[in-house]
Amino acid sequence: MPSLDGAVVLVTGANGGIGTHFVHEALSRGAAKVYATARTPRAWDDERIIPLTLDVTDPASITAAATAAADVTVLVNNAGATPPSASLLDVTEVDIRANMETNFFGPVLLARAFAPILTAKQGSILINVHSVASWYAFGGAYSASKAALWSATNSLRIELAPKGVHVTGVHMGYVDTGMAAHADGPKMLPTQLVTTVYDAVEAGEYEVLADELTQGVKAALSGPVEALYPDLRGTNA
């Protein structure tokens, strides 16, 4: 089974609420080292945590990170961004492209850059953080980017499994971080999400449905689209 014990982990978006917990929880499970990456890395009070500059929208920065962290055995693609509006029609083209750069191209290009590193070591792991928005289009460009990443994760899983890399995709609703401060309704604590993710990874699971909302939405995908989006019934009568 995949394990965090003795692992060398790289976490993108490590300065955020979820990223910080990915860093600390990896160490609590026995990771030997964690590269905590961000555009502007912060100081960490632990010699096992290595701050590393990484802009996931910059191919040169991705290449530099892969060179600096050539001992990685676990890659956690956690960094994400939301556009200024949930409407695909109201945001600018620049907003849409920027969202795709962070949420889709960034993690995919990171996976490509680190693939030779991960496949060179037994028991390596790739974790891609999606969202319930992968399956439920409430977020405009955000939902589109997460759906694209979900599809890419499935492709990466198929390609990397024969090479010994375990790929886990993570889906969840709102998490109690600054990114979801505007949202109403139930929110998971970051520590709950990260514990659930690492438990699933170490159990050899390929997909994490972290809450009841996400489980319900995925189950609804097998039904008619108007069941998932009941407001459609009243718009085209």
C-alpha positions as YAML, in Angstrom:
chain: A
units: angstrom
residues:
- id: 1
  name: MET
  ca: [0.00, 0.00, 0.00]
- id: 2
  name: PRO
  ca: [1.14, 3.60, -0.54]
- id: 3
  name: SER
  ca: [2.59, 5.19, 2.57]
- id: 4
  name: LEU
  ca: [3.68, 8.60, 3.86]
- id: 5
  name: ASP
  ca: [6.23, 7.00, 6.16]
- id: 6
  name: GLY
  ca: [9.70, 8.09, 5.03]
- id: 7
  name: ALA
  ca: [8.23, 9.98, 2.07]
- id: 8
  name: VAL
  ca: [9.53, 13.19, 0.53]
- id: 9
  name: VAL
  ca: [6.47, 15.33, -0.15]
- id: 10
  name: LEU
  ca: [5.92, 18.44, -2.27]
- id: 11
  name: VAL
  ca: [2.78, 20.48, -1.57]
- id: 12
  name: THR
  ca: [1.65, 23.26, -3.89]
- id: 13
  name: GLY
  ca: [-0.23, 26.17, -2.37]
- id: 14
  name: ALA
  ca: [1.36, 25.34, 0.97]
- id: 15
  name: ASN
  ca: [0.70, 28.76, 2.51]
- id: 16
  name: GLY
  ca: [-3.09, 28.30, 2.41]
- id: 17
  name: GLY
  ca: [-5.34, 26.67, 4.96]
- id: 18
  name: ILE
  ca: [-5.54, 23.27, 3.25]
- id: 19
  name: GLY
  ca: [-1.93, 23.33, 2.09]
- id: 20
  name: THR
  ca: [-0.62, 24.02, 5.60]
- id: 21
  name: HIS
  ca: [-2.45, 20.94, 6.89]
- id: 22
  name: PHE
  ca: [-1.11, 18.82, 4.02]
- id: 23
  name: VAL
  ca: [2.38, 19.83, 5.13]
- id: 24
  name: HIS
  ca: [1.97, 19.16, 8.86]
- id: 25
  name: GLU
  ca: [-0.09, 15.99, 8.52]
- id: 26
  name: ALA
  ca: [2.50, 14.46, 6.16]
- id: 27
  name: LEU
  ca: [5.14, 14.97, 8.81]
- id: 28
  name: SER
  ca: [2.92, 13.51, 11.52]
- id: 29
  name: ARG
  ca: [2.59, 10.37, 9.37]
- id: 30
  name: GLY
  ca: [6.35, 9.96, 9.13]
- id: 31
  name: ALA
  ca: [7.36, 11.95, 6.06]
- id: 32
  name: ALA
  ca: [11.08, 12.67, 6.07]
- id: 33
  name: LYS
  ca: [10.83, 16.02, 4.31]
- id: 34
  name: VAL
  ca: [8.19, 18.35, 2.87]
- id: 35
  name: TYR
  ca: [8.78, 20.97, 0.21]
- id: 36
  name: ALA
  ca: [6.27, 23.72, 1.04]
- id: 37
  name: THR
  ca: [5.80, 25.66, -2.18]
- id: 38
  name: ALA
  ca: [4.17, 28.99, -2.93]
- id: 39
  name: ARG
  ca: [4.76, 32.02, -5.12]
- id: 40
  name: THR
  ca: [6.15, 33.69, -2.01]
- id: 41
  name: PRO
  ca: [7.21, 30.94, 0.41]
- id: 42
  name: ARG
  ca: [6.95, 31.63, 4.12]
- id: 43
  name: ALA
  ca: [9.25, 30.58, 6.92]
- id: 44
  name: TRP
  ca: [8.42, 27.35, 8.75]
- id: 45
  name: ASP
  ca: [9.56, 26.49, 12.26]
- id: 46
  name: ASP
  ca: [10.69, 22.98, 11.32]
- id: 47
  name: GLU
  ca: [13.91, 21.96, 9.62]
- id: 48
  name: ARG
  ca: [12.07, 19.14, 7.84]
- id: 49
  name: ILE
  ca: [10.00, 21.73, 5.91]
- id: 50
  name: ILE
  ca: [11.81, 23.25, 2.93]
- id: 51
  name: PRO
  ca: [10.26, 26.48, 1.58]
- id: 52
  name: LEU
  ca: [10.40, 26.48, -2.22]
- id: 53
  name: THR
  ca: [9.33, 29.15, -4.69]
- id: 54
  name: LEU
  ca: [6.83, 27.85, -7.24]
- id: 55
  name: ASP
  ca: [4.41, 29.62, -9.54]
- id: 56
  name: VAL
  ca: [2.26, 26.85, -11.03]
- id: 57
  name: THR
  ca: [1.34, 29.10, -13.98]
- id: 58
  name: ASP
  ca: [4.98, 29.54, -15.02]
- id: 59
  name: PRO
  ca: [6.56, 26.60, -16.90]
- id: 60
  name: ALA
  ca: [10.08, 27.82, -16.04]
- id: 61
  name: SER
  ca: [9.18, 27.86, -12.34]
- id: 62
  name: ILE
  ca: [7.80, 24.32, -12.62]
- id: 63
  name: THR
  ca: [11.01, 23.12, -14.27]
- id: 64
  name: ALA
  ca: [13.10, 24.79, -11.57]
- id: 65
  name: ALA
  ca: [11.04, 23.16, -8.82]
- id: 66
  name: ALA
  ca: [11.49, 19.72, -10.37]
- id: 67
  name: THR
  ca: [15.24, 20.31, -10.49]
- id: 68
  name: ALA
  ca: [15.39, 21.53, -6.87]
- id: 69
  name: ALA
  ca: [13.14, 18.76, -5.52]
- id: 70
  name: ALA
  ca: [14.42, 15.75, -7.45]
- id: 71
  name: ASP
  ca: [13.95, 13.45, -4.44]
- id: 72
  name: VAL
  ca: [10.16, 13.83, -4.24]
- id: 73
  name: THR
  ca: [8.06, 10.69, -3.79]
- id: 74
  name: VAL
  ca: [4.68, 12.36, -3.14]
- id: 75
  name: LEU
  ca: [3.33, 15.28, -5.19]
- id: 76
  name: VAL
  ca: [0.26, 17.07, -3.80]
- id: 77
  name: ASN
  ca: [-1.33, 19.34, -6.40]
- id: 78
  name: ASN
  ca: [-3.30, 21.51, -3.99]
- id: 79
  name: ALA
  ca: [-2.91, 25.07, -5.33]
- id: 80
  name: GLY
  ca: [-6.08, 26.56, -6.78]
- id: 81
  name: ALA
  ca: [-7.80, 29.81, -7.65]
- id: 82
  name: THR
  ca: [-11.30, 31.12, -8.25]
- id: 83
  name: PRO
  ca: [-12.33, 33.76, -10.81]
- id: 84
  name: PRO
  ca: [-14.04, 36.98, -9.68]
- id: 85
  name: SER
  ca: [-17.46, 35.69, -10.78]
- id: 86
  name: ALA
  ca: [-19.21, 32.33, -11.11]
- id: 87
  name: SER
  ca: [-20.61, 33.40, -14.48]
- id: 88
  name: LEU
  ca: [-18.91, 32.23, -17.65]
- id: 89
  name: LEU
  ca: [-20.64, 35.08, -19.48]
- id: 90
  name: ASP
  ca: [-19.71, 37.95, -17.17]
- id: 91
  name: VAL
  ca: [-16.02, 37.34, -16.50]
- id: 92
  name: THR
  ca: [-13.35, 38.43, -18.93]
- id: 93
  name: GLU
  ca: [-11.49, 36.11, -21.24]
- id: 94
  name: VAL
  ca: [-8.38, 36.91, -19.21]
- id: 95
  name: ASP
  ca: [-10.14, 35.68, -16.05]
- id: 96
  name: ILE
  ca: [-11.14, 32.41, -17.71]
- id: 97
  name: ARG
  ca: [-7.68, 31.74, -19.06]
- id: 98
  name: ALA
  ca: [-6.02, 32.62, -15.73]
- id: 99
  name: ASN
  ca: [-8.30, 30.21, -13.90]
- id: 100
  name: MET
  ca: [-7.46, 27.40, -16.31]
- id: 101
  name: GLU
  ca: [-3.74, 28.16, -15.98]
- id: 102
  name: THR
  ca: [-3.86, 27.69, -12.19]
- id: 103
  name: ASN
  ca: [-6.43, 24.90, -11.82]
- id: 104
  name: PHE
  ca: [-5.73, 22.80, -14.92]
- id: 105
  name: PHE
  ca: [-2.49, 23.55, -16.76]
- id: 106
  name: GLY
  ca: [-0.52, 24.03, -13.53]
- id: 107
  name: PRO
  ca: [-1.22, 20.64, -11.98]
- id: 108
  name: VAL
  ca: [-0.98, 18.83, -15.31]
- id: 109
  name: LEU
  ca: [2.38, 20.38, -16.16]
- id: 110
  name: LEU
  ca: [3.62, 19.68, -12.64]
- id: 111
  name: ALA
  ca: [2.60, 16.04, -13.00]
- id: 112
  name: ARG
  ca: [4.45, 15.87, -16.31]
- id: 113
  name: ALA
  ca: [7.56, 17.50, -14.86]
- id: 114
  name: PHE
  ca: [7.65, 15.22, -11.83]
- id: 115
  name: ALA
  ca: [6.61, 12.02, -13.62]
- id: 116
  name: PRO
  ca: [10.22, 10.89, -14.28]
- id: 117
  name: ILE
  ca: [11.06, 11.58, -10.63]
- id: 118
  name: LEU
  ca: [8.03, 9.71, -9.27]
- id: 119
  name: THR
  ca: [8.34, 6.73, -11.60]
- id: 120
  name: ALA
  ca: [11.98, 6.28, -10.61]
- id: 121
  name: LYS
  ca: [10.98, 5.41, -7.03]
- id: 122
  name: GLN
  ca: [8.82, 2.57, -5.73]
- id: 123
  name: GLY
  ca: [5.56, 3.52, -4.07]
- id: 124
  name: SER
  ca: [5.33, 7.10, -5.29]
- id: 125
  name: ILE
  ca: [2.06, 9.03, -5.03]
- id: 126
  name: LEU
  ca: [0.31, 11.81, -6.96]
- id: 127
  name: ILE
  ca: [-2.61, 13.61, -5.27]
- id: 128
  name: ASN
  ca: [-4.74, 16.01, -7.32]
- id: 129
  name: VAL
  ca: [-7.22, 18.19, -5.42]
- id: 130
  name: HIS
  ca: [-10.40, 18.70, -7.43]
- id: 131
  name: SER
  ca: [-13.76, 19.76, -5.97]
- id: 132
  name: VAL
  ca: [-17.43, 18.83, -6.09]
- id: 133
  name: ALA
  ca: [-17.34, 21.52, -8.79]
- id: 134
  name: SER
  ca: [-15.72, 18.87, -11.01]
- id: 135
  name: TRP
  ca: [-19.22, 17.40, -11.35]
- id: 136
  name: TYR
  ca: [-21.55, 20.28, -10.43]
- id: 137
  name: ALA
  ca: [-21.37, 23.41, -12.57]
- id: 138
  name: PHE
  ca: [-22.10, 26.11, -10.02]
- id: 139
  name: GLY
  ca: [-18.75, 27.85, -10.46]
- id: 140
  name: GLY
  ca: [-18.48, 28.84, -14.12]
- id: 141
  name: ALA
  ca: [-14.80, 28.85, -15.13]
- id: 142
  name: TYR
  ca: [-13.87, 27.29, -11.78]
- id: 143
  name: SER
  ca: [-16.15, 24.29, -12.36]
- id: 144
  name: ALA
  ca: [-14.88, 23.94, -15.93]
- id: 145
  name: SER
  ca: [-11.25, 23.95, -14.80]
- id: 146
  name: LYS
  ca: [-11.89, 21.37, -12.08]
- id: 147
  name: ALA
  ca: [-13.80, 19.14, -14.49]
- id: 148
  name: ALA
  ca: [-10.85, 19.31, -16.86]
- id: 149
  name: LEU
  ca: [-8.46, 18.41, -14.05]
- id: 150
  name: TRP
  ca: [-10.65, 15.45, -13.05]
- id: 151
  name: SER
  ca: [-10.46, 14.13, -16.60]
- id: 152
  name: ALA
  ca: [-6.69, 14.67, -16.68]
- id: 153
  name: THR
  ca: [-6.31, 12.85, -13.36]
- id: 154
  name: ASN
  ca: [-8.08, 9.82, -14.80]
- id: 155
  name: SER
  ca: [-5.71, 9.87, -17.77]
- id: 156
  name: LEU
  ca: [-2.65, 10.29, -15.54]
- id: 157
  name: ARG
  ca: [-3.84, 7.43, -13.33]
- id: 158
  name: ILE
  ca: [-4.05, 5.09, -16.31]
- id: 159
  name: GLU
  ca: [-0.60, 6.12, -17.57]
- id: 160
  name: LEU
  ca: [1.19, 6.12, -14.22]
- id: 161
  name: ALA
  ca: [-0.28, 3.00, -12.59]
- id: 162
  name: PRO
  ca: [1.80, 0.58, -14.70]
- id: 163
  name: LYS
  ca: [4.86, 2.61, -13.70]
- id: 164
  name: GLY
  ca: [4.20, 2.17, -9.98]
- id: 165
  name: VAL
  ca: [2.72, 5.60, -9.15]
- id: 166
  name: HIS
  ca: [-0.54, 5.69, -7.20]
- id: 167
  name: VAL
  ca: [-2.83, 8.54, -8.28]
- id: 168
  name: THR
  ca: [-5.63, 9.80, -6.02]
- id: 169
  name: GLY
  ca: [-8.18, 12.46, -6.98]
- id: 170
  name: VAL
  ca: [-9.87, 14.48, -4.23]
- id: 171
  name: HIS
  ca: [-13.41, 15.87, -4.41]
- id: 172
  name: MET
  ca: [-15.08, 17.91, -1.68]
- id: 173
  name: GLY
  ca: [-17.54, 20.73, -1.04]
- id: 174
  name: TYR
  ca: [-16.70, 23.89, 0.83]
- id: 175
  name: VAL
  ca: [-13.74, 23.84, 3.22]
- id: 176
  name: ASP
  ca: [-13.44, 26.41, 6.01]
- id: 177
  name: THR
  ca: [-10.66, 28.53, 4.53]
- id: 178
  name: GLY
  ca: [-10.34, 32.08, 3.26]
- id: 179
  name: MET
  ca: [-11.11, 30.87, -0.27]
- id: 180
  name: ALA
  ca: [-14.61, 29.81, 0.87]
- id: 181
  name: ALA
  ca: [-15.24, 32.69, 3.28]
- id: 182
  name: HIS
  ca: [-18.03, 34.02, 1.04]
- id: 183
  name: ALA
  ca: [-19.97, 30.75, 1.02]
- id: 184
  name: ASP
  ca: [-22.90, 29.79, 3.22]
- id: 185
  name: GLY
  ca: [-23.72, 26.28, 4.38]
- id: 186
  name: PRO
  ca: [-21.69, 23.45, 5.90]
- id: 187
  name: LYS
  ca: [-17.91, 23.55, 5.59]
- id: 188
  name: MET
  ca: [-15.33, 20.89, 6.36]
- id: 189
  name: LEU
  ca: [-12.39, 21.82, 8.52]
- id: 190
  name: PRO
  ca: [-9.10, 21.67, 6.60]
- id: 191
  name: THR
  ca: [-7.73, 19.14, 9.07]
- id: 192
  name: GLN
  ca: [-10.75, 16.87, 8.42]
- id: 193
  name: LEU
  ca: [-10.20, 17.00, 4.68]
- id: 194
  name: VAL
  ca: [-6.47, 16.34, 4.83]
- id: 195
  name: THR
  ca: [-6.87, 13.46, 7.30]
- id: 196
  name: THR
  ca: [-9.51, 11.93, 5.02]
- id: 197
  name: VAL
  ca: [-7.25, 12.31, 1.99]
- id: 198
  name: TYR
  ca: [-4.15, 10.79, 3.54]
- id: 199
  name: ASP
  ca: [-6.20, 7.96, 5.08]
- id: 200
  name: ALA
  ca: [-7.59, 7.17, 1.63]
- id: 201
  name: VAL
  ca: [-4.18, 7.32, -0.02]
- id: 202
  name: GLU
  ca: [-2.63, 4.97, 2.53]
- id: 203
  name: ALA
  ca: [-5.60, 2.61, 2.06]
- id: 204
  name: GLY
  ca: [-4.82, 2.49, -1.67]
- id: 205
  name: GLU
  ca: [-7.95, 4.36, -2.76]
- id: 206
  name: TYR
  ca: [-8.04, 6.15, -6.09]
- id: 207
  name: GLU
  ca: [-10.76, 8.70, -5.37]
- id: 208
  name: VAL
  ca: [-11.83, 10.66, -2.31]
- id: 209
  name: LEU
  ca: [-15.45, 11.80, -1.91]
- id: 210
  name: ALA
  ca: [-14.89, 13.78, 1.24]
- id: 211
  name: ASP
  ca: [-18.44, 14.73, 2.25]
- id: 212
  name: GLU
  ca: [-22.12, 13.85, 1.75]
- id: 213
  name: LEU
  ca: [-22.65, 16.65, -0.76]
- id: 214
  name: THR
  ca: [-19.94, 15.30, -3.04]
- id: 215
  name: GLN
  ca: [-21.19, 11.73, -2.70]
- id: 216
  name: GLY
  ca: [-24.71, 12.82, -3.64]
- id: 217
  name: VAL
  ca: [-23.61, 14.86, -6.64]
- id: 218
  name: LYS
  ca: [-21.49, 12.04, -8.06]
- id: 219
  name: ALA
  ca: [-24.37, 9.59, -7.66]
- id: 220
  name: ALA
  ca: [-26.67, 12.02, -9.49]
- id: 221
  name: LEU
  ca: [-24.42, 12.05, -12.57]
- id: 222
  name: SER
  ca: [-25.98, 8.78, -13.73]
- id: 223
  name: GLY
  ca: [-29.42, 10.41, -13.89]
- id: 224
  name: PRO
  ca: [-30.89, 12.98, -16.29]
- id: 225
  name: VAL
  ca: [-29.21, 16.37, -16.28]
- id: 226
  name: GLU
  ca: [-32.43, 18.13, -15.22]
- id: 227
  name: ALA
  ca: [-32.46, 16.09, -12.01]
- id: 228
  name: LEU
  ca: [-29.08, 17.54, -11.07]
- id: 229
  name: TYR
  ca: [-30.15, 21.03, -12.17]
- id: 230
  name: PRO
  ca: [-33.91, 21.19, -11.33]
- id: 231
  name: ASP
  ca: [-34.11, 24.91, -12.21]
- id: 232
  name: LEU
  ca: [-33.89, 23.88, -15.86]
- id: 233
  name: ARG
  ca: [-37.44, 22.50, -15.66]
- id: 234
  name: GLY
  ca: [-38.85, 25.99, -15.24]
- id: 235
  name: THR
  ca: [-36.83, 27.76, -17.92]
- id: 236
  name: ASN
  ca: [-37.73, 25.81, -21.07]
- id: 237
  name: ALA
  ca: [-41.34, 24.85, -20.47]
...
